[in-house]
């Protein structure tokens, strides 16, 4: 009897306790587990009536239409490939549907997206509007601009309860683009608009790195070692560099006259990058460097390259120096991105940019000397040139000429071999071609402007004034004074 009274009193107390709480304001999550309907018991037992009201509110909330926008931080084409893979992974298929428009529904679009440099490296990806299982309304794709460049957006208006489906698809797309990006570890060329933004209308272009071999990198031993140490070693051995405190973030300037091998070095770097799963990004305009560096951070390890940086100095003398500030401003010290810049006119670049500490290395490429010319002649001639042929004389004639001229010399030498009805080049073939090439280049490089005696004198005085000794300058002044006195 006493137990029954206690239970009744306890029940009444629970009811009174429950009345003190405003269940309309308490957020009660809904979970599905087991086979029983379980109601909250903390901070008090929830009345069944209030539970019904809470479920009705939850139902109304889940039916509410909300806008969903999921940004995939990747190039739109890269993300489009990943999105199709994600839909196939989750649903077994990707189902494009017509896109509503002002002039009626537009049929589904399919994009041919390049994934490599070969003709067959193409995938067909649907683009535009999709229908997903479990989502009432169609799902759309578009592009947007971000700090790291153009990106893909998955968006729709759906019921609140359907948001989880969109989030799952977006996260699977992000995982795929992170692990299976079509650009990661590849060599690509990106167009930059006049405004310095990456040109989304022109997709990144893959280029074939197999056309260049390490044997093509023919320089003198010191220059070759500098290229190997400063550029290729950090790409090949990142862990060793890290263990010895050598940062992966590096800025390199390749400078030298036209035709001395800067583009060849770039091609070799691109190949080494692909061999070591490093993304190589070449720009057609250095003005896009800032956004390209941001774009490169998407891939972890990357090399961003821009040629002919002296072109931007046509607008402002200090513009080239600003490039170093861009690198420092965009990349953190722990960044794994190397930046390589080239110039044919280092004299146009502000000296402050060239100071040690601003760039990690400045590599000066010059026309080959005699020993290097001999290596180039043998390289271009290949098996046509026997090992015992003495090339010292023609190499001396061609020393100081760019590799393209040396290659042309070998092509001309082949004509002498053909004239003799032979299958091997001789020293005379190379010598005759070298003599022809030297005369040809002399005509090409001659000064066609006829200068007056006064202009010649002015040029000579300018050189002496800037390079002469104090005694020479005093002598010049005395001579000019004598001439002036004589004339007057």
SULDAKA-V567248 format. One record per backbone hydrogen bond with DSSP energy under -0.5 kcal/mol. CO is the residue of the C=O (numbers start at 1). NH is the residue of the N-H. If there is no record, write none. Layout:
co=CO nh=NH
co=CO nh=NH
//
This chain:
co=1 nh=5
co=2 nh=6
co=3 nh=7
co=4 nh=8
co=5 nh=9
co=6 nh=10
co=7 nh=11
co=8 nh=12
co=9 nh=13
co=10 nh=14
co=11 nh=15
co=12 nh=16
co=13 nh=17
co=14 nh=18
co=15 nh=19
co=16 nh=20
co=17 nh=20
co=18 nh=21
co=21 nh=23
co=22 nh=25
co=22 nh=26
co=26 nh=28
co=27 nh=29
co=29 nh=31
co=31 nh=33
co=36 nh=38
co=40 nh=46
co=47 nh=51
co=48 nh=52
co=49 nh=53
co=50 nh=54
co=51 nh=55
co=52 nh=56
co=53 nh=57
co=54 nh=58
co=55 nh=59
co=56 nh=60
co=57 nh=61
co=58 nh=62
co=59 nh=63
co=60 nh=64
co=61 nh=64
co=62 nh=161
co=64 nh=160
co=66 nh=158
co=68 nh=156
co=69 nh=71
co=70 nh=72
co=70 nh=154
co=71 nh=73
co=72 nh=74
co=72 nh=152
co=74 nh=152
co=75 nh=79
co=76 nh=80
co=77 nh=81
co=78 nh=82
co=79 nh=83
co=80 nh=84
co=81 nh=85
co=82 nh=86
co=83 nh=87
co=84 nh=88
co=85 nh=89
co=86 nh=90
co=87 nh=91
co=87 nh=92
co=87 nh=93
co=88 nh=92
co=94 nh=96
co=95 nh=131
co=98 nh=100
co=99 nh=106
co=101 nh=104
co=106 nh=99
co=109 nh=127
co=111 nh=113
co=111 nh=125
co=112 nh=114
co=113 nh=123
co=118 nh=121
co=120 nh=122
co=121 nh=115
co=121 nh=116
co=123 nh=113
co=123 nh=125
co=125 nh=111
co=127 nh=109
co=127 nh=129
co=128 nh=141
co=129 nh=97
co=130 nh=132
co=130 nh=139
co=132 nh=135
co=134 nh=136
co=139 nh=130
co=140 nh=155
co=142 nh=153
co=144 nh=151
co=146 nh=149
co=149 nh=146
co=151 nh=144
co=152 nh=72
co=153 nh=142
co=153 nh=155
co=154 nh=70
co=155 nh=140
co=156 nh=68
co=156 nh=158
co=158 nh=66
co=159 nh=162
co=160 nh=163
co=162 nh=165
co=162 nh=166
co=163 nh=167
co=164 nh=168
co=165 nh=169
co=166 nh=170
co=167 nh=171
co=168 nh=172
co=169 nh=173
co=170 nh=174
co=171 nh=175
co=172 nh=176
co=173 nh=177
co=174 nh=178
co=175 nh=179
co=176 nh=180
co=177 nh=181
co=183 nh=186
co=186 nh=188
co=186 nh=280
co=187 nh=207
co=188 nh=282
co=189 nh=205
co=190 nh=284
co=191 nh=199
co=193 nh=196
co=197 nh=193
co=198 nh=200
co=199 nh=202
co=201 nh=203
co=204 nh=206
co=205 nh=189
co=207 nh=209
co=208 nh=211
co=209 nh=212
co=213 nh=216
co=214 nh=217
co=216 nh=218
co=217 nh=219
co=220 nh=224
co=221 nh=225
co=222 nh=226
co=223 nh=227
co=224 nh=228
co=225 nh=229
co=226 nh=230
co=227 nh=231
co=227 nh=232
co=228 nh=233
co=231 nh=235
co=232 nh=236
co=233 nh=237
co=237 nh=241
co=238 nh=242
co=239 nh=243
co=240 nh=244
co=241 nh=246
co=242 nh=245
co=245 nh=247
co=248 nh=250
co=250 nh=339
co=251 nh=360
co=251 nh=361
co=252 nh=341
co=253 nh=255
co=253 nh=363
co=254 nh=343
co=255 nh=365
co=257 nh=260
co=259 nh=403
co=261 nh=265
co=262 nh=266
co=263 nh=267
co=264 nh=268
co=265 nh=269
co=266 nh=270
co=267 nh=271
co=268 nh=272
co=269 nh=273
co=270 nh=274
co=271 nh=275
co=272 nh=276
co=273 nh=276
co=273 nh=278
co=274 nh=277
co=279 nh=281
co=279 nh=303
co=280 nh=188
co=280 nh=282
co=281 nh=305
co=282 nh=190
co=283 nh=307
co=285 nh=288
co=286 nh=289
co=288 nh=292
co=289 nh=293
co=290 nh=294
co=291 nh=295
co=292 nh=296
co=293 nh=297
co=294 nh=297
co=295 nh=298
co=296 nh=299
co=297 nh=300
co=299 nh=301
co=301 nh=279
co=302 nh=338
co=303 nh=281
co=303 nh=305
co=304 nh=340
co=305 nh=283
co=306 nh=342
co=308 nh=311
co=309 nh=312
co=310 nh=313
co=311 nh=314
co=312 nh=315
co=312 nh=316
co=316 nh=319
co=317 nh=350
co=318 nh=322
co=319 nh=323
co=320 nh=323
co=320 nh=324
co=321 nh=324
co=321 nh=325
co=322 nh=326
co=323 nh=327
co=324 nh=328
co=325 nh=329
co=326 nh=330
co=327 nh=331
co=332 nh=335
co=336 nh=302
co=337 nh=250
co=338 nh=304
co=339 nh=252
co=340 nh=306
co=341 nh=254
co=342 nh=309
co=343 nh=256
co=345 nh=348
co=346 nh=349
co=350 nh=353
co=350 nh=354
co=351 nh=354
co=351 nh=355
co=352 nh=355
co=355 nh=358
co=355 nh=359
co=359 nh=357
co=361 nh=253
co=361 nh=363
co=362 nh=364
co=363 nh=255
co=363 nh=365
co=368 nh=400
co=369 nh=373
co=370 nh=374
co=371 nh=375
co=372 nh=376
co=373 nh=377
co=374 nh=378
co=375 nh=379
co=376 nh=380
co=377 nh=381
co=378 nh=382
co=381 nh=384
co=382 nh=385
co=384 nh=386
co=384 nh=425
co=386 nh=389
co=389 nh=391
co=391 nh=395
co=392 nh=396
co=393 nh=397
co=394 nh=398
co=395 nh=399
co=398 nh=401
co=401 nh=368
co=402 nh=405
co=402 nh=406
co=403 nh=407
co=404 nh=408
co=405 nh=409
co=406 nh=410
co=407 nh=411
co=408 nh=412
co=409 nh=413
co=410 nh=414
co=411 nh=415
co=412 nh=415
co=412 nh=416
co=413 nh=417
co=414 nh=418
co=415 nh=419
co=416 nh=420
co=417 nh=422
co=418 nh=421
co=425 nh=386
co=426 nh=430
co=427 nh=431
co=428 nh=432
co=429 nh=433
co=430 nh=434
co=431 nh=435
co=432 nh=436
co=433 nh=437
co=434 nh=438
co=435 nh=439
co=436 nh=440
co=437 nh=441
co=438 nh=442
co=439 nh=443
co=440 nh=444
co=441 nh=445
co=442 nh=446
co=443 nh=446
co=446 nh=448
co=448 nh=450
co=449 nh=451
co=452 nh=456
co=453 nh=457
co=454 nh=458
co=455 nh=459
co=456 nh=460
co=457 nh=461
co=458 nh=462
co=459 nh=463
co=460 nh=464
co=461 nh=465
co=462 nh=466
co=463 nh=467
co=464 nh=468
co=469 nh=473
co=470 nh=474
co=471 nh=475
co=472 nh=476
co=473 nh=477
co=474 nh=478
co=475 nh=479
co=476 nh=480
co=477 nh=481
co=478 nh=482
co=479 nh=483
co=480 nh=484
co=481 nh=485
co=482 nh=486
co=483 nh=487
co=484 nh=488
//
